[in-house]
Structures are given as structure tokens and as C-alpha cells.
């Protein structure tokens, strides 16, 4: 498995952030910002970063606060994107992916930054203001949303509302619901594998 590293990244304009990243062993296909779930950059997040690097993506996770504000998410993502560009990734080969809380964060980024592609795996906040549906109407980056409907995850009706809102945007979108899966997909290995393949295929299609 590709090794991960953590770097304290400081820009000339004074912006700083800690980043955990992994580099592909061969050709870099593009760069992905990974937005982590509650609990910070865990072993699971490091595994995800390594797995993306094994697929050819230079992947970097900015270390977010426990409960980041929308402005904080966007600011951290901007710095991580700048880091990827500094590493030689072209602007049209940049994307973002997030899981659970990071899934909501990735949707937020996709509605506020023009990137090559974005993927959300799980997320919450339909009842919050602005909620996921409100954010999805403003998408400016091609976006894939992957959601279970078990436990505290979105209901089937919520996912359909999200699908309709995303489809009304002017970019390519797709929303997939996995009946009975939770937001971690850990109770349904088949759904987890299928969601992972959809994620890779989305980036393959849009970052090229």
C-alpha cells in the first residue's frame, strides 16, 4: 500500500494547513482533495488516501476542525488545491471527494468551486439551512452522490429530492441510493465495492 505523509503547508500569503497525502508510484493522473469525516484524519482516511494514490491520483486530505463551518471547509479546500497545483497537477485535473461529514463538505465545494469532478459518499444536513437539497441546486462542478438510507442516513425520499435538485443544475450529476446501507457502507460489502467503483469511474470520466 502506498505510504501516507503529513506536511505542514504554508503559503507565501500566510495561509497554512496540515495535509496528509499519498503520491502515486508512477504517472500522476490528477489531484484529489479528500475531505474527512468526523474524528479527523483516521486510519480509515489514510487507507482511502493510499487507495486513491494506488489508482494514480495524488490525494491530499486537509486537516479540518471537528465541526468546520462552510467557510472553513472552502478555505481548507482552496489551500489543498493550491498544494496540488504546486505539485504540478493541472487545473482541469483537480477533484474533490468526501465521506460522511466530508460528503456534505464535498457537495458544498462542488457548489462553490469549479472543479473537474466531485464525489460525495454519504452526508447529512437536509433539514439544516442551507441543507443538501439547497446546496445541490447551485452545483458548478460535475457531482456524483452515493447514499445509503439506513440508520441516521438520508431517507429514500430525501435522496430523491437531492437527485431532482442536482439534475436541475447545469453540470453532469448522478445520485445513487443504496437501500439498507448505512453512511459508512460497512454493513453491506457489495454496496461498498460498487460505490468505490462508481467513484473511480466518475473521476476517470471527468478528469482526463
N, C-alpha and C positions, 0 to 999 in steps of 0.2 A: 504494500500500500504506500502511496506517495506520502512523504513526510510533510507535516504542517509546521509552520513557523509563526512566531508572533513578533511584530515590529511596532515600535512607537514612531508613527509617521508625522513629521512636522513639515508644514509648507512655509514658503517664504512670506505668505500673507498672515502668518500667525495661527492658522488653523492646525489643530493637532488631533490625533486619534490613535488608539491602539487597533491594530489589524491582525487577524490570524489568517494565514493564507497558505496555499499549496500551489506549486508550479508543475505543469506537465513535464514529463521526461523528454518529450520530443517536440514537435511543432505545436505552437500555441494557436488554437483556432479562434480564440476571442477571450473576453474577460467577463466574469460574472461576480456581481456583488451578492453575497449571501447574508440575508437578514435573519438573525437567530430568534428562537423562541424565548419565552420567559426562563430565566435562570442563567442567561449569559452564554458564552461560548463553551458548551459542554463537550464531552467526549463524542456524543452523537453528532454535534455540529462539526467537529473536527473530522469525523468519518465522512460526513457529507462533502466537506470541502475536498478531502482526499479523493473521494469517488468522482467528483466533477473534474478534478485535475487529471485523473486517470483516463477521462474521456476527452482530454485535450484542452480543457478550459483552465485559464488562470483564474482561480477562485479566491476571493478575499471577503472575510466577514468583519465588518466594523464592530467594535465592542459597544453595544448600546446600554443605556441606563435600564434599570429594572422596569420602569414604566415610562418609556420615552414619549415625548409629545410629538405630534406630527412634524413640527418644525425641526425638532431634534433628529427625527428619522431622516428627513430630507437633507439636513446639513451633514449628517454622518455618511449618507449615501453619496453625496457630492464629493466628499473628501476621498472616499473609497474609489469612486470613478476616476478622480484625478490621479490616484495612485496607480490604477490600471493603465491609464494613458501614459503616465511616466514610465511604465514598464514596456511601452511600445504597442499597446493594443489600440487599434484604430477605432474611431468614434462610432462607426456603424457596426462594430462587432462587440458592443457592450450590452449586457443584460443584467437582470436582477431576478433573484429567486428567494422566496421566504417560506417558512413553515410555521404553522400555528400563529402565534402573535406576529411572527415575521411574515406570514402570509398576508395578513392585513396590511403590514408595512409595505410589502411589495406592491400591493394594489394601489396604495397611496402614492408610491413612487411612480407607478405606471400612469397615474392620472395627473402627475405634475412634472414629469421629465420625459423628454422624447428619447427613448432608447430603442435598440433593435428588437428586444423581446423582454417579456416579464412573465413569471410564473408564480402563482400563489398556491400553496398546498395547505388547505385549512385556513381558519381565521375566524374572528368573532367581530361583533360590533354592529349588527344590523339595526339594533334598537338604539344605538348611540347616535349622536349628532356631531358631524355627519357620519352616517352609517355606511356599510359596504355598498349598498344599492346606490346611495347618493354619490359616492366616490366613483363607482363604475360608470356612471353616466358621463364622466369627464375624462375617460381614458384617452391618452395620446400616444401610448405605446402598445404594440400587439401584446395581448394578455391572455394567458391560459389560467383558469381557476379550477382546482381539483378539491372537491369537498365530500366528506362523509356526512351522514345525517343522524348519527347515533350519539347518545350522551349529551354533552353540552355543545355539540357541534350544530351547525345550521340545520334547520328543518328542511324537508323536501320543498315546502312552499317558499322558504327563504332562498334556496338555491335557484328556483325557477325565477323569482323576482330578480335575482342577481344576473341570471342569464339574459333576461329581457333588457335590463338596463345596460349591460355590456354590449349587447347586439345593436343598441341604438347609437353607439359611438362610431367614430369614423375610421376605426382601425380594426384589424383582424382580431377576433376574440373567439374563445371557446370555453364553455363551462361544463364540467363533467361531475355528475353526482354518483357517489358510491354508496348504495343503500346498505345500512347496517354497519358501515365503517365509522370509526371514531376519528378525531382530528389528527391522531398520530398514525393511523392505519396499522397499528401494531396488533390488532385483533384479527386482521384479515390480510395474511401474507400475499395472497393473489392480487388483492387490490393495491397493496403497496408496490408490488413489482410492476403492475400495469401503470400506476401513477408515475413511477420512476421512468418508465419507457416513454410515456407521453411527455414528460418534462424534457427528456433528452431530444425527442423528436421535434418539440416546439423550438428549441434552440437551434437544432440542425436546420430547420426550415427557414428561420428568420435571421440568424446570424451567419451570413455567408456572402 
